[in-house]
Amino acid sequence: MNNRYYKQEMCSFIGVEGQSNIKDKHVLLIGVGALGSASAEMLVRAGIGTLTIVDRDYVELSNLHRQQLYSEADCEEEIPKVVAAKRRLSAINSVVNINELVMDADATNLLPYLENVDIILDASDNFDIRFILNDLAQKYQIPFIFGSCVSSYGMTYTVLPGKTPCLHCLLKQIPMSGATCDIVGVINPIVQQIAAYQVAECMKLLVGDFAALRATFLSVDLWKNQHYTFRVEKAKREECLSCGAYATYPYLQYDSQTKTSVLCGRNTVQLRPPANTNFSLDLLEYKLNKQLNVKRNPFLLSCEYENHRFVFFQDGRVFIHGIDDIQKAKKLYYSLIG
């Protein structure tokens, strides 16, 4: 039997027709860290037609215990996650069309990539981008599958625009603080379980089995052996600015976008230059090589300056490691680049 999807097609709820539907569909996956790695691999093995992966980060050693697409070699080379992910995913299934985008996803730069997208899958690490994704899903009527996990706890919810409450309905405002995996840690089993729930929902949508979708908000704590589902249909609010009768999509507004950020408790600041800034890694390398030991690959440049590690990306973004004060990070940045 040379049909790689034969055992999947044997499932009565998929069949040959469902497999054909999966092959014709396009999933946009935001984040290829822990949840994203697991979800991307499952979708590629399932035969998704097109997978667009977006991530702003590169592979580090601390990722490897839970981010299954990456290796120690990826860490040593400082490879952007989407580049390393595509390399591994293409080796798993060479016929899947994989688009990799090394960028910090926001309400503006995601727009060109929404065309013909059937599902938005959330594997991000912060609520800024999740609420942007929620508003994009509502505005362009694209199903959106939320997922999050820290420690041994995870949660997931499927948003169907026009039918279910949206993420804004449920949470009403962006949580400004709370646990992250870099503060309280995370174990690999909860990542796998939440990703499995997300991808199962995704596959239901891909084959068109809407009746099988879970209508509840799900939370799980594997260590405490707790599993909760919450009915949420009454949470839908007509006055919701993201999905209500007079939606204005507030998280797509420029002022709602994060220009600088402290990365998920990592003692690292990300700075983003204005959109009209001309930036060249080649010129930066030429300049910095005169005073510092610079490490470079085709995707990014890194160096040590005043006991801080700087990592510059092709789009002009920079990570400054070893600091969590944005103003101090800006001073260091301008001191370095002049």
Secondary structure, 3 states (H helix, E strand, C coil): CCCCCHHHHCCCCCHHHHHHHHHCCEEEEECCCHHHHHHHHHHHHHCCCEEEEEECCECCHHHCCCCCCCCHHHHHHCCEHHHHHHHHHHHHCCCCEEEEEECCCCCCCCHHHCCCCCEEEECCCCHHHHHHHHHHHHHHCCCEEEEEEEECEEEEEEECCCCCCCHHHHHCCCCCCCCCHHHHCECHHHHHHHHHHHHHHHHHHHHCCHHHCCCEEEEEECCCCEEEEEECHHHCCCCCCCCCCCCCCHHHCHHHCCCEEECCCCCEEEECCCCCCCCCHHHHHHHHCCCCCEEECCCEEEEEECCEEEEEECCCCEEEECCCCHHHHHHHHHHHHC
